[in-house]
């Protein structure tokens, strides 16, 4: 009998000890709940970019313009008033706003409407047709500023969100991915070569708005949809000016009211050897840029550069691409002398060239 009692007491003691441990564990972890009768399937948290939108959207503004023109169809003097709309991005607390050149071109009056309800008259500081960018200034306090990161390197496949005011319906968000990355140089390339391609929809009124990543950081300024030709059904091709290029143009427009670009006056092709074989793959190593054309009376012509010369270095900097060469020239202040290292007929020559301003 005593052995039975002792065994029973031990069992009770063990049970109490285990119960105390359980009570202590759940008192320290109140978020843990057990349901012994029903197991509920744990659904994954929904993917949401609301935090990114909340960080960036207040700095995306509506831009309204008014302009007057003479009616060419009227025999009498009659003016036509036009009203246009677009979007813009507040880039700093000083009141500078980036938008598109085509949004404000020819405008007599520009106003900017913030998402908090405030409306301000805007002053056009400068504009650049080649990058389709313009800078506005508004005099206001407590302005929201778009998050920015100069070290950010957008990658193909990154999720992006376009913020703007389509058709004046109010601020709206569209989602897509980066399809091709743009460059950050100031050289005037053909078509959309400088731009970032993505598939976040841009409609009338979105132009000049922000393209942000999933963290709400600015990666570009929305600018255009691909201009389709007759009988072509093209969808999902939209463009934005890359942030670094937009920021570069912003500073130049604030400083000078325009973008001052250096001008050499040549066209060229990338080659992989002294024989002038064209580069056909990015996996190949660039030998230089073979000059294929020189504009008459251009700085290149005056300096003595010749068609067939292979340009390898500019001021001692080895070229990595045609765009690299163009960007180095475009970033050079006019009336600056650059040392051009070229290969001509098996010999390496250094030719000084005085860069002029691109008009």
N, C-alpha and C positions, 0 to 999 in steps of 0.2 A: 504493500500500500504506500509506504513512504516513497518507493522508487517511482510509482505511478504519479504521485503528487509532484515529485521533483520534475519529472518529464513534462507534465502539464504546465508547470510554472515556467519551465524553460521555453516551451512553445509560445506561451503568452508573452514572455519577455522579448523573444525574437520578433514576434508580430508587432509589438509596440515599438521596438527599435526601428523596424522597417517603415512603419507608419510615420514615425517622427522624421526619418530621413526624407520621405516623400513630401511631407508637409514643409520641411525646410527648403527642399529643392524648388518647389512650386512657389513658395513665398519669395524666393530670390529671382524667379523667372515668371512673372505674372502673365507674360504674353503667351505662354505655352498652355494650350488647352487640350484635354484628351476627351475623346468621345468614343466610348467602347461599343456603342450600339449602332453608330452610323458613321461611315467614312465618306467625307466630302472630297471630291476631286479638286485639287489645287490648280486653278487656272493661272497661266502666266500673266504678269502685269502687261497691260496694253502699251504698245509703243506710242509715245507721245512726244511732240516737239513743242509743247505749250510753254515750257520754261525758256526755250530759245526765242520763241515769238515774243514773250513778255519782255525779254531783255532788249530786243531790237526794234520791235514795232513802234514804240513811242517816238523814235527818232526818224521814222519814215513819214514824210509830209506830203500833202496834196499841193500841187503847183497849178495855179490857174493864170492864164495869160489872156490879154485883150490886145487886138491890133486893128488898125483901120487902113483900108486901101481904097483907091479909086476904082469904081466899077467901070471896066473897059467896055462894057456892052451899052452903057448909057450915053446918049448924046449930050445930056446935061451933066453938070458936075454933081456926082452922087458918091458918097462914101459907103463902104460896106464894113461893118464891125464884125470881127471874127473872135470867137472865144475858143480857146483850146485848153486841154488839161493834161497833166502828167503827174509824175511823182518826183520826190527828191529825198536826199538823205542828209541829216544834220551831222557834219563831220567833226565839229568841235564846239566847245562852249562859247566861243567868240561869235558864233552866228553864221558861219560859212556852211552853205548847203550845196551839195553836188547834185546835178541833174543832167539831162541830155541836152545837147546843142539843139536838136530838132524840136525839143519841147518849147524852148524860149526864143527860137530864131524869129526875128522880125517883130517881137512883142513890144508894144508901147507901154504896157502896164503888166506887172507881175505881182502876184500875191501868193503867200504861202500859208496853208492852214495846217495847224498841228492837231494831233489826235485828242489833245485836252480841250479843244474848242477855240483856242486862240488863233487869230488871223493877223498876219503882218504883211505890209508892203515890202517887196524885195527889190534890191538893187542888183543889176547884172554887173559882176566884177570882171568877168572875162569868159571867152568861149573858144573852143577848139573843134573845128569841123572834122579833122582827121580822126579824132578819137570819139567824136559825138558827145563831148562833155562840155558843161558850162558850170560856172560857179556863181551862186547868188549869195547875197548878204542880207541878213535880217537883224535889226537891232532889238534884242530881247534878252531877258534874264531867265535863269533857271531852265535852260534848254536841255532836253534829253539828247544824249550823244550816242551814236551807234557804237557798239563794242568793236574794237579793231586790234589786230595783231600783225605787226609788220613781218614777223618771222614765219607766219603761217604759209605752208606750201600746199595749196589745194591739189588733190589727186583725182584722176579719172575714177569714177565710181563713187565719189563722195556724195552723200545726200545733201541737197541744197533746197532752200525755201525762198521763193520769190515773193516779196511784199510790195504792194502797190495799191493804186486806186483805179481798178479797171472800170471803164465806162462811167466813172463818177458814181459807182454804186456804193462806195465806201471801201475802207481798207480790207483787202482780201489776201489770202495766202495760197500759193500753189506749190506743189512739191515735185521734185525731180532729182536727177543725178547729173553730175558733170560728165559730159560725153567726150570732151577734148579740152585740154587746158590752153589758155592763151599765154602770150608772152608779156613781159613787163617793160619792153623798150618803147622808145618814142619814134622810131623810124616809121615812115608812112608806108605800110605794107598794103598789098592789094586785098580788096574785099574784107573778109572777116578774119584775116590771118592773125591779127593781134588779139582777137577776142576769145573769150571762154565760151565754149558751146555746151549747152545743157538742154534738158527737156522739161523744165518747169515752165508752164504756160505763161506767156506774156501777151496781154491784150492791150488795146488802146487805153491809155491812162496809166499803164504799168511802167511806161518808159521813164527812166530816171530813178526808179525805186531800188530797193536793196535786194541783193542776193546774199543770203546768209547760210552758214553751215548749221549742223544740228546742235551746236553750242551757242548759236546766236551771234557768231562773229562774222563781220562783213567779209565776203570773198569777191564781190563784184557789184557793178552798177548795171542793172538791167537796161538793155538798149533796143533790141530789135528781134523780130521774127524773121526767119529766112524768107527772102522775097521769091515766091514761087513764080515760075513762068507758065505760060498758057498750056493748058492740058496736063499740068503736073499737079498731083495731089501729094503735097509734102506736109508731114505732120511731125511734131515733136522736135523741131530744130529751132532753137532760140539762142540768143547771144547776150553776153554781158561783158563789160569792160573789166578786166582783172583788177583786183584791189590795188596791187602795187602800181600798176600803170595809172589808175585813177588817182591815187594819192600823189604820184609824181606830177601829174597834170594839175591837180588841185594847188600844189605849192607854187608851181610856175605861174598859174593864172593869178593867184593872189599877189605874187611878187611883181609880175610884169604886165598882167592883164591879157597876156597871150602866151602861147608856147613858142619859144624861140628854138628852132632846130638847125643844126649844122647841115650843110649841103656839099656833096662831093661831085655828083653828076655822072655816076657810072651804074651799069647793071652788070650782074655777074652770076656765075653758077658755081656750085661746090664741086671740087675735083679731088681725086684721091692720089694723084701722082703727078710728076712733072710733065707727063705726056698729055695731061688734061682730060683723063677719063672721068666721066661724071660720077658723082656719088649717088648710088641708088638705094642705099640702106643706111639707117642710123647706126648700124653695127660697124660700119666702115669708119676709118680714121680720116679726118679731113686733112688734106695737104695744103689747100688754100682755096681762094675764091678767084676763078678765072674771069677776067673782065671781058664781057661780051659786047658791050656798047658804051660809048662815051658821048655825052651831050656836047654839042659845039659851044665854045666859049665858057664851059664849066670850069670849076677849079681843077678838076682832073685833067682836062684838055690843056689848060694853061700851064700846069706843072709838068706836062710831058708824059703822063701815063698813056699807055697804048693798049688797044684791043689785043687780047692774047696774053697780057701780063697776068701772072698769078700772084694775087695779093695774099701774103702770109702773116704779116704782123702790122699793127698800127701802134706807133709809139712804143714798140717793144712788147706789146701784148699779142700773144699768139691767138689767131682767130679760131673759133670753134664751129662757126656756121656763117652763112650769108647774113642772117638776121643779126648775129653778133657784130659783124662788121658795120652793118647799117646803123645799129644802135649806138656803137661807139662814135660814129660820125654825127648822128643826130644829137647826141648829148654834148657834143663839142661846141663851145661858144664860137660864134662867127669871128673871123679874122684871127683865129688861132692856127698856128702852123703844126701840122701833124707829119711825122716821119713815116712814110709808107715803105715797108719792106716787100719787094716784089721779086719774083723769079722771071727772067726774060732770056730766052735762048740759052738756058743752062747756067746763067750767071745771076747772082743775087745783087740787086741794086737797092739803095735807099734813096727815095725821092721825097723831098719836102713839098707839102701841099698846103696852101692857105685855104682853110675852110670858109665858105660864105654862108649866108643865111638862106634857108629854104623859103621861098616866097609862094 
